[in-house]
Amino acid sequence: MQWDAGNSTKSAAKHGFHVADVESLLAGAVLFAGRIVEPAHEEARYLLLGATSDGRHTALVFARRGELLRPISCRVMRKKEREAYDEAT
């Protein structure tokens, strides 16, 4: 994981998800939902769906930087995301 001052506090301030929540999400079963094409960004962004250790259904937007994942944003899943995750798991 690649953390810095920007991404380690953004999701907590906006959505109530902390670094430990993101890391617990990645420790469990996740569904790779694909690449985000809209809105377009210079750096490719992707979406993972999973659950945190406290059971919150979570969507993680991230970028890849070499072998590292850089979390961009973490939030509660939208309804259709949750349906896709529940069906896949």
C-alpha positions as CSV (number, residue, x, y, z in Angstrom):
1,M,0.0,0.0,0.0
2,Q,1.2,3.5,-0.7
3,W,0.1,6.0,1.9
4,D,0.9,9.7,2.2
5,A,-0.6,12.8,3.9
6,G,-3.2,13.2,1.1
7,N,-4.7,9.7,0.8
8,S,-4.4,8.7,4.4
9,T,-6.8,11.3,5.6
10,K,-9.2,11.9,2.6
11,S,-11.5,8.9,3.1
12,A,-11.7,9.5,6.8
13,A,-12.6,13.1,6.4
14,K,-15.2,12.6,3.6
15,H,-16.5,9.1,4.3
16,G,-15.5,7.9,7.7
17,F,-13.0,5.2,6.5
18,H,-9.5,5.1,8.1
19,V,-6.3,3.5,7.0
20,A,-7.0,0.4,9.2
21,D,-10.4,0.1,7.5
22,V,-8.9,0.0,4.0
23,E,-6.2,-2.5,5.1
24,S,-8.9,-4.7,6.7
25,L,-10.9,-4.6,3.5
26,L,-7.9,-6.0,1.5
27,A,-7.4,-8.8,4.1
28,G,-10.8,-10.3,3.2
29,A,-12.6,-11.4,0.0
30,V,-12.8,-8.7,-2.5
31,L,-14.4,-8.3,-5.9
32,F,-12.5,-6.5,-8.6
33,A,-15.1,-4.4,-10.3
34,G,-12.9,-3.1,-13.1
35,R,-11.3,0.1,-14.4
36,I,-13.0,3.5,-13.8
37,V,-13.3,5.2,-17.2
38,E,-15.6,8.1,-16.2
39,P,-14.5,10.6,-15.1
40,A,-11.2,10.2,-16.9
41,H,-7.9,10.7,-15.0
42,E,-4.3,10.8,-16.1
43,E,-3.5,7.8,-13.9
44,A,-5.7,4.7,-14.4
45,R,-8.1,4.0,-11.5
46,Y,-9.8,0.8,-10.5
47,L,-12.6,-0.2,-8.2
48,L,-12.6,-3.0,-5.6
49,L,-15.6,-4.1,-3.6
50,G,-15.4,-5.8,-0.2
51,A,-16.1,-5.6,3.5
52,T,-14.1,-4.1,6.3
53,S,-13.4,-6.1,9.5
54,D,-16.5,-4.4,11.1
55,G,-18.7,-5.6,8.3
56,R,-19.2,-2.3,6.3
57,H,-19.7,-3.0,2.6
58,T,-17.0,-0.8,1.1
59,A,-16.0,0.5,-2.3
60,L,-12.3,1.3,-2.8
61,V,-11.0,3.4,-5.7
62,F,-7.3,2.9,-6.2
63,A,-4.4,3.3,-8.6
64,R,-1.5,1.0,-9.2
65,R,2.0,2.3,-8.8
66,G,4.4,-0.5,-9.7
67,E,3.7,-3.3,-7.2
68,L,1.9,-1.0,-4.8
69,L,-1.8,0.0,-4.5
70,R,-2.5,3.6,-3.8
71,P,-5.9,4.1,-2.3
72,I,-7.7,7.2,-3.8
73,S,-11.0,7.0,-2.0
74,C,-13.0,4.6,0.2
75,R,-16.7,4.8,0.7
76,V,-19.8,2.8,1.4
77,M,-21.0,0.7,-1.6
78,R,-23.8,2.0,-3.8
79,K,-26.9,-0.2,-4.1
80,K,-25.9,-1.8,-7.4
81,E,-22.3,-2.4,-6.2
82,R,-23.6,-4.2,-3.1
83,E,-25.9,-6.4,-5.2
84,A,-22.9,-7.3,-7.5
85,Y,-20.7,-8.0,-4.5
86,D,-23.4,-10.1,-2.7
87,E,-24.0,-12.1,-5.8
88,A,-20.3,-12.8,-6.4
89,T,-19.6,-13.8,-2.8
